[in-house]
Amino acid sequence: MYLGAHLGIADGLANAVAEARRLSLESLQIFSKSPQMWAGPPLPAEAARAFRTAVSSDALRATAVHHGYLLNLGSPKPHMLKRSKAAFLDEIGRADLLGVDALIFHPGAHLGAGAPDGLRTIAESLREALDATATARPRLLLENSAAQGTTLCSTFEQLDEVLGAVDAKERVGVCLDTCHLFAAGYDFRSEEGYGRLVDAIRSTIGQERVQAFHLNDAKAPLGSHLDRHENIGRGEIGVDIFRFLVNDRRWAKVPGFLETPLDDRDYARYAEDIATLRSLLGTGGRRARTSRAVPSPTPRAATPPAPAQPPARRRAR
């Protein structure tokens, strides 16, 4: 796995690459604008060129832009859906200009309209975006949700339904967030549990569709539906799952981006988490055993409504 992290661009796009070099990262994820904005100022061509040059010079193995938090491609509200589609097209253009490998995005929430309608709307929105950006190079990666409120794509079946509804399959894939998987009810803390998780991936979306990971421990318990990230090995998930992931040959050429909590010591906690992950390399290199596919988590009966604007999980960047 290409170990990396989400870094800020407050000091400039190229500086994020310099920070990645300082932290000895193999992959880098950024926002191209504030995640709380529908649209950001145009990216200066010179800044974008400097970023591309820096990435090439530093030989980063994988790069990605993460879409902002306001996006909802499954909204039943016409005005919200229109704004989301426009923001999505804008972000695809920005990612293409930066020359990154992927654009990672939260698909959206049905806001009470029901999962079938919401998934259908996400698929339609994605098809429209693919048609409108036929020459764009970044892959579009749906991020699994924690099943908070009415958010969609928390199960492999839902992700598979959306992916199966688009034609340009080579341009789409999935980014799996370990905290979100755990919060949605997937228990993969043992070798057997990890094997069942891999089986579930292979029997639905297919392992080749997993093209990125967000490597996060979880503050909240299994099946909590709460998207609360924790530093590696300090949360409810523990270290073993990350040992399985970083040593699994299936993900040898897949980036894993940290989105763990930071503090006032700049990226010191990222450095600690990267050191923890690297200490696991070679300690569990064989593939975890696989068995029958794990069933999708059973939805909880009482789930609080999704917030209109998801809370930022990182410092402003």
C-alpha positions in Angstrom: 0.0 0.0 0.0 1.2 3.5 -0.8 1.0 5.2 2.6 0.1 8.8 2.7 -2.2 11.5 4.2 -4.5 14.4 3.6 -2.5 17.6 3.8 -3.5 21.2 3.7 -2.9 23.8 0.9 -3.1 27.0 3.0 0.6 27.7 2.2 0.2 26.8 -1.5 -0.4 23.7 -3.6 3.2 22.9 -4.2 4.0 23.3 -0.5 1.6 20.4 0.3 4.0 18.3 -1.8 6.9 19.6 0.1 5.2 18.6 3.4 4.6 15.1 1.9 8.3 14.8 1.2 9.1 15.9 4.8 6.8 13.3 6.1 8.2 10.7 3.7 4.7 10.0 2.2 4.1 7.9 -0.8 0.7 9.3 -1.6 -1.0 12.7 -1.1 -4.7 13.8 -0.8 -5.7 17.5 -0.7 -8.7 19.8 -1.0 -8.5 22.0 -4.0 -10.6 24.7 -2.2 -12.3 25.1 1.2 -14.5 22.0 1.9 -17.2 24.3 3.1 -17.6 26.1 -0.2 -19.7 25.2 -3.2 -17.2 26.8 -5.6 -13.8 28.2 -5.0 -11.8 30.7 -6.9 -10.3 29.5 -10.2 -7.0 27.7 -9.8 -4.2 29.8 -11.2 -2.6 27.9 -14.1 0.9 28.7 -12.7 0.0 27.2 -9.3 -1.5 24.1 -10.9 1.6 23.7 -13.0 3.9 24.0 -10.0 1.9 21.4 -8.2 2.1 18.9 -11.1 5.8 19.6 -11.4 6.4 19.1 -7.6 4.4 15.8 -7.7 6.4 14.5 -10.6 9.8 15.6 -9.1 9.0 14.0 -5.7 7.8 10.8 -7.5 4.6 10.5 -5.4 3.0 7.2 -6.3 -0.6 8.4 -6.0 -2.5 11.7 -5.6 -6.1 12.6 -5.0 -8.4 15.6 -4.5 -11.2 15.2 -1.9 -14.4 16.9 -2.8 -16.0 19.3 -0.3 -18.6 18.4 2.3 -21.6 20.2 0.8 -22.0 17.8 -2.1 -25.2 15.7 -2.3 -25.7 14.0 -5.6 -28.7 12.1 -4.2 -30.7 15.0 -3.0 -34.5 15.0 -3.7 -34.4 18.9 -3.6 -34.0 20.3 -7.1 -32.1 23.4 -6.1 -29.7 21.4 -3.9 -29.2 18.8 -6.6 -28.5 21.5 -9.2 -25.9 23.1 -7.0 -24.3 19.7 -6.3 -24.1 18.8 -9.9 -22.5 22.1 -10.8 -20.0 21.8 -7.9 -19.1 18.3 -8.9 -18.4 19.3 -12.5 -16.3 22.2 -11.2 -14.3 19.9 -8.9 -13.7 17.4 -11.7 -12.2 20.2 -13.7 -10.0 21.3 -10.9 -8.8 17.8 -10.2 -8.0 17.4 -13.9 -6.1 20.7 -14.0 -4.0 19.5 -11.0 -3.3 16.2 -12.8 -4.3 14.0 -9.8 -5.1 10.4 -10.2 -8.5 10.5 -8.5 -11.4 12.7 -7.1 -12.8 11.2 -4.0 -16.4 12.2 -3.0 -19.2 11.5 -0.6 -22.1 10.4 -2.8 -24.9 11.9 -0.8 -28.0 11.4 1.3 -31.7 10.7 0.4 -33.0 13.2 3.0 -36.2 11.1 3.6 -37.0 10.3 0.0 -35.8 6.7 0.6 -32.7 4.8 -0.4 -33.9 3.5 -3.8 -34.7 7.0 -5.0 -31.5 8.4 -3.6 -29.3 5.7 -5.1 -31.0 6.2 -8.5 -30.4 10.0 -8.3 -26.7 9.5 -7.4 -26.3 7.1 -10.4 -28.0 9.6 -12.7 -25.9 12.5 -11.4 -22.7 10.4 -11.9 -23.7 9.4 -15.4 -24.3 13.1 -16.3 -20.9 14.1 -14.9 -19.1 11.3 -16.8 -20.8 12.3 -20.0 -19.9 16.0 -19.5 -16.3 15.3 -18.6 -15.4 12.6 -21.1 -11.8 13.8 -21.5 -11.0 14.3 -17.8 -8.3 12.0 -16.5 -9.0 11.6 -12.7 -11.0 8.5 -11.7 -14.1 9.3 -9.7 -14.1 7.4 -6.4 -17.2 7.0 -4.3 -16.4 7.0 -0.6 -18.4 4.6 1.6 -20.5 6.3 4.3 -20.9 5.6 8.0 -24.6 5.3 7.6 -25.3 8.4 9.6 -28.7 9.8 9.1 -29.9 9.2 5.6 -26.4 9.0 4.0 -26.1 6.4 1.3 -23.5 4.0 0.1 -22.7 2.6 3.5 -22.9 -1.0 2.2 -21.1 -2.7 -0.6 -24.5 -3.6 -2.1 -25.4 0.1 -2.4 -22.0 1.0 -3.8 -22.3 -1.8 -6.3 -25.8 -0.6 -7.4 -24.4 2.9 -8.2 -21.3 1.6 -10.0 -23.4 -0.9 -12.0 -25.6 1.9 -13.3 -22.8 3.7 -15.1 -21.2 2.9 -18.5 -17.7 4.4 -18.2 -16.7 1.8 -15.6 -13.0 2.4 -16.1 -13.5 5.9 -14.8 -15.2 5.1 -11.5 -14.2 3.2 -8.4 -14.4 3.2 -4.6 -12.4 4.7 -1.7 -13.0 2.7 1.5 -12.8 4.5 4.8 -12.0 2.1 7.6 -13.8 4.3 10.2 -16.9 4.4 8.1 -16.9 0.7 7.5 -16.7 0.0 11.2 -19.3 2.6 12.1 -21.6 1.1 9.5 -21.4 -2.3 11.2 -18.6 -4.2 9.4 -16.5 -5.9 12.1 -13.1 -6.7 10.6 -11.0 -6.6 13.7 -9.9 -10.3 13.5 -8.2 -12.2 10.7 -11.4 -14.0 10.1 -13.4 -10.8 10.1 -11.0 -9.2 7.6 -11.4 -12.3 5.4 -15.1 -11.9 5.5 -14.8 -8.2 4.6 -12.6 -9.1 1.6 -15.2 -11.7 0.5 -17.9 -9.2 0.7 -15.9 -6.8 -1.5 -15.2 -9.5 -4.0 -18.8 -10.7 -4.2 -20.2 -7.2 -4.8 -18.1 -4.3 -6.1 -15.0 -6.4 -6.9 -11.6 -5.9 -5.4 -10.3 -4.1 -8.6 -12.8 -1.3 -7.9 -11.2 -0.5 -4.5 -8.7 2.2 -5.7 -8.0 4.0 -2.5 -8.4 3.8 1.3 -8.9 6.3 4.1 -6.9 4.9 7.0 -8.7 6.0 10.2 -9.4 4.4 13.6 -12.8 5.1 15.1 -13.8 6.9 18.3 -17.3 5.4 18.4 -18.3 1.7 18.8 -19.1 -0.8 16.1 -22.3 0.0 14.3 -22.6 3.4 15.9 -23.2 5.2 12.6 -21.0 8.0 13.9 -18.2 9.4 11.6 -15.6 10.1 14.3 -12.0 9.5 13.3 -9.3 8.5 15.8 -5.5 8.0 15.5 -4.2 4.6 14.4 -4.4 2.1 17.2 -6.0 4.5 19.7 -9.7 3.8 18.9 -12.3 1.0 18.8 -10.8 -0.7 15.7 -7.3 -1.2 17.0 -4.1 -2.1 15.1 -4.8 -5.5 13.6 -7.0 -4.4 10.7 -4.2 -2.0 9.6 -1.7 -4.8 9.8 -3.9 -6.8 7.4 -4.4 -3.9 5.0 -0.8 -2.7 4.6 0.5 -6.2 4.1 -2.2 -7.4 1.8 -0.8 -7.9 -1.7 -4.2 -7.1 -3.2 -3.7 -3.5 -2.2 0.0 -3.3 -2.9 -0.5 -0.5 -5.5 -3.5 1.2 -3.8 -3.0 4.5 -1.8 -4.0 4.7 1.8 -4.6 8.3 3.0 -4.6 9.2 6.7 -7.4 11.5 7.8 -6.7 11.1 11.5 -7.0 13.9 14.1 -4.3 16.5 14.2 -3.2 18.9 17.0 -1.1 22.0 17.4 2.1 20.2 16.6 1.6 20.7 12.8 1.6 17.2 11.3 3.3 15.4 14.3 0.4 13.1 14.8 0.4 12.1 11.2 4.1 11.3 11.5 3.2 9.1 14.5 0.5 7.3 12.6 2.7 6.8 9.6 5.4 5.4 11.9 2.8 3.0 13.4 1.6 1.8 10.0 5.2 1.3 8.7 6.0 -0.7 11.9 3.3 -3.2 10.8 4.9 -3.9 7.4 6.2 -7.4 7.2 4.4 -8.5 10.4 1.4 -10.1 8.6 2.3 -10.4 5.0 0.1 -13.3 3.9 -3.4 -12.7 2.7 -6.0 -13.1 5.4 -8.1 -16.2 5.0 -11.4 -15.6 3.1 -14.6 -17.4 3.8 -18.2 -16.8 3.0 -19.2 -13.2 2.3 -20.2 -11.2 5.4 -23.8 -9.9 5.2 -24.5 -6.2 5.0 -25.0 -4.6 8.4 -28.6 -4.4 9.5 -29.8 -0.8 9.6 -30.5 0.6 13.1 -34.1 1.4 13.7 -33.6 4.8 15.2 -31.0 6.9 13.4 -30.7 10.7 13.9 -31.2 12.8 10.8 -28.2 13.7 8.8 -26.8 17.2 9.5 -27.4 19.7 6.8 -23.7 20.4 6.7 -21.3 17.6 7.9 -18.9 18.7 10.6 -15.3 19.3 9.4 -13.1 16.4 10.5 -9.9 18.2 10.1 -8.4 21.6 10.7 -9.3 24.2 8.1 -7.0 23.8 5.2 
